[in-house]
């Protein structure tokens, strides 16, 4: 309930100032707009995070019931895991949007109440970032998080799927695809959004120890995607999180 209360508090202060000071209407309107946008980003992130958590729980239940890697429970568990990864990616992106809007809120805050509202929003972003990081391993996603690429048309996607095996990597599955780089045990999962023409990569190896860092992985993969026309648009919260001394 924190975000709805945050929205009511912020709008309440804004509306009071709106009534008392007509000259400040432009600023208040702008502040209220950003507050609503931040609230919406928080709402979307929470919804996707909840769905990802549910999917992870379902996948775990099927894994515990499965008696064979290819039985019905194992297959259902994989479907739940794939859905969970998609929702975790969406939660990550929505949380990044909430972080951007929170920065705008802080920049536009003029009163103590407005600054408090921005601080509460920032606290929620940080809390959710940790929740996503804690959830990713349950979905088979390692500490390097999610990396998104734009301009990935069907042609670009097909070129990439042809290119990776030629460079010694194995590619299995069909959206999502599982990629084994055959280097340092690093494995990834690729999810392609045909409508948005975006490709998302998540590292599924688990924890990366001494030999290779998250940055090393992306530095090897980014040029390969650039060669076929893809453009990095997001590094994923976990890449930055582990870059702060948590690798």
C-alpha positions in Angstrom: 0.0 0.0 0.0 3.0 2.3 0.2 2.9 3.6 -3.4 -0.8 4.5 -3.3 -0.2 6.4 0.0 2.8 8.0 -1.6 0.7 9.1 -4.5 -2.0 10.5 -2.3 0.5 12.3 -0.1 2.3 13.8 -3.0 -0.8 14.9 -4.8 -2.4 16.2 -1.6 0.6 18.5 -1.0 0.6 19.5 -4.7 -3.2 20.3 -4.7 -2.9 22.4 -1.6 -0.1 24.5 -3.1 -2.1 24.6 -6.4 -5.0 26.3 -4.5 -2.9 28.6 -2.4 -0.6 29.8 -5.1 -2.0 30.1 -8.7 1.4 31.3 -9.9 2.9 27.9 -9.1 0.4 25.9 -11.1 2.8 25.1 -13.9 5.3 23.6 -11.5 2.7 21.7 -9.6 1.1 20.3 -12.7 4.5 19.1 -13.9 5.3 17.6 -10.5 1.9 15.8 -10.3 2.5 14.4 -13.8 5.8 12.9 -12.9 4.4 11.6 -9.6 1.6 9.8 -11.5 4.1 8.3 -13.9 6.3 7.1 -11.1 3.3 5.5 -9.4 2.4 3.7 -12.7 5.9 2.4 -13.1 5.9 1.1 -9.5 2.5 -0.5 -10.1 3.7 -2.3 -13.3 6.9 -3.4 -11.7 5.1 -4.8 -8.7 2.6 -6.7 -11.0 5.4 -8.3 -13.0 7.5 -9.1 -9.9 4.5 -10.8 -8.4 3.9 -12.8 -11.5 7.6 -13.8 -11.7 7.4 -14.9 -8.1 4.4 -17.0 -8.7 6.0 -18.6 -11.8 9.1 -19.4 -9.8 7.0 -21.1 -7.1 5.1 -23.1 -9.7 8.4 -24.2 -11.4 9.8 -25.3 -8.0 6.7 -27.4 -7.3 7.0 -29.1 -10.6 10.7 -29.7 -10.1 10.0 -31.4 -6.8 7.3 -33.6 -8.3 9.2 -34.5 -11.4 10.7 -38.0 -11.6 12.4 -37.6 -15.0 13.9 -34.7 -16.9 11.4 -35.1 -19.7 8.2 -35.9 -17.9 5.1 -33.7 -17.8 6.1 -32.0 -14.6 9.6 -31.1 -15.9 8.1 -29.7 -19.1 5.5 -27.7 -17.1 8.2 -26.5 -14.8 10.2 -25.2 -17.8 7.2 -23.4 -19.2 6.7 -21.7 -15.8 10.4 -20.8 -15.6 10.4 -19.2 -19.0 7.3 -17.2 -18.1 9.0 -16.1 -14.9 12.1 -14.9 -16.7 9.9 -12.8 -19.1 8.1 -11.2 -16.1 11.4 -10.7 -14.2 12.8 -8.9 -17.3 9.6 -6.7 -17.4 9.9 -6.0 -13.7 13.5 -4.9 -14.1 12.6 -2.5 -16.9 9.6 -1.1 -15.1 11.8 -0.6 -12.0 14.3 1.2 -14.1 11.5 3.5 -15.3 10.4 4.1 -11.7 14.0 5.0 -10.8 14.1 7.5 -13.7 10.8 9.1 -12.6 12.0 9.1 -9.0 15.1 11.1 -10.1 12.7 13.6 -11.8 10.6 13.8 -8.6 13.7 14.6 -6.6 14.8 17.3 -9.0 11.3 18.9 -9.0 10.8 18.6 -5.2 10.6 22.0 -3.6 8.9 21.3 -0.2 9.9 18.9 2.6 6.8 16.7 1.9 7.8 16.5 -1.8 11.3 15.5 -0.9 10.0 12.8 1.5 7.8 11.5 -1.3 10.8 11.2 -3.6 12.8 9.5 -0.9 10.0 6.9 -0.3 9.9 6.2 -4.0 13.7 5.8 -4.1 13.4 3.4 -1.2 10.9 1.3 -3.0 13.1 1.1 -6.2 16.0 -0.1 -4.1 13.9 -2.6 -2.2 12.4 -4.0 -5.5 15.9 -4.2 -7.0 16.9 -6.5 -4.2 13.7 -8.6 -4.6 14.4 -9.1 -8.3 18.0 -10.0 -7.6 16.9 -12.5 -5.0 14.3 -14.0 -7.4 16.5 -14.4 -10.5 18.5 -17.4 -9.2 15.3 -19.2 -8.5 14.5 -18.8 -12.2 18.0 -20.0 -13.2 19.3 -16.5 -13.9 22.7 -15.6 -12.6 24.0 -12.4 -11.1 24.6 -10.5 -14.3 21.0 -9.8 -14.8 19.3 -8.7 -18.0 20.7 -7.0 -21.0 18.3 -5.6 -23.7 19.1 -4.9 -27.4 17.0 -2.9 -29.8 16.6 -3.1 -33.7 16.4 -6.9 -33.6 14.2 -7.7 -36.5 13.5 -11.3 -37.5 16.3 -11.0 -40.1 18.7 -9.8 -37.4 17.5 -12.5 -35.0 18.1 -15.2 -37.6 21.5 -13.9 -38.5 22.5 -14.0 -34.8 21.3 -17.5 -34.4 23.4 -18.5 -37.4 26.4 -16.6 -36.2 26.8 -17.9 -32.7 27.1 -21.6 -33.6 29.8 -20.6 -36.2 31.8 -19.1 -33.3 31.6 -22.3 -31.3 28.5 -21.7 -29.2 25.5 -24.0 -29.0 22.0 -22.7 -29.4 18.9 -24.8 -28.4 15.2 -24.1 -27.9 12.9 -21.7 -29.7 12.2 -18.3 -28.1 13.5 -18.6 -25.4 16.8 -20.0 -26.7 19.5 -21.4 -24.4 23.0 -20.4 -25.4 26.1 -22.2 -24.2 29.1 -20.0 -24.9 31.5 -22.9 -24.1 33.7 -20.5 -22.4 34.2 -20.6 -18.6 30.9 -22.4 -18.3 28.9 -19.3 -19.2 25.4 -20.0 -20.4 22.6 -17.6 -21.4 19.0 -17.4 -22.2 17.7 -15.3 -25.1 14.1 -13.9 -25.3 13.0 -12.2 -28.5 10.0 -9.7 -28.5 8.9 -9.7 -32.2 6.5 -6.8 -31.7 9.0 -4.5 -30.0 11.9 -6.0 -32.0 14.0 -6.4 -28.9 16.2 -9.2 -27.7 16.9 -9.8 -24.0 19.8 -11.8 -22.7 20.1 -13.2 -19.2 23.1 -15.1 -17.8 21.9 -18.5 -16.5 25.3 -19.7 -15.3 24.8 -18.7 -11.7 27.5 -16.9 -9.7 30.5 -15.7 -11.7 33.7 -16.2 -9.7 37.2 -14.8 -10.2 37.9 -16.0 -13.8 35.3 -13.9 -15.6 33.1 -10.9 -14.6 29.7 -9.8 -15.9 31.4 -7.0 -17.9 33.7 -9.5 -19.5 30.6 -11.5 -20.7 28.9 -8.4 -22.2 32.1 -7.2 -23.8 32.3 -10.5 -25.7 28.7 -10.5 -26.7 28.0 -6.9 -27.5 30.3 -6.8 -30.6 28.6 -9.9 -32.0 25.2 -8.3 -31.7 26.4 -5.0 -33.1 27.8 -6.8 -36.2 24.2 -7.9 -37.1 22.7 -4.5 -36.3 21.5 -4.8 -32.7 21.9 -1.9 -30.3 22.3 -2.1 -26.5 19.5 -0.2 -24.8 19.7 -1.4 -21.2 22.4 -3.1 -19.2 20.0 -4.6 -16.5 20.0 -3.7 -12.9 22.2 -6.5 -11.8 25.1 -5.5 -14.0 25.2 -2.2 -12.2 24.5 -3.7 -8.8 27.4 -6.2 -9.0 29.5 -3.4 -10.4 29.4 -1.7 -7.0 31.7 -4.2 -5.4 29.3 -7.2 -5.4 30.8 -9.2 -8.2 
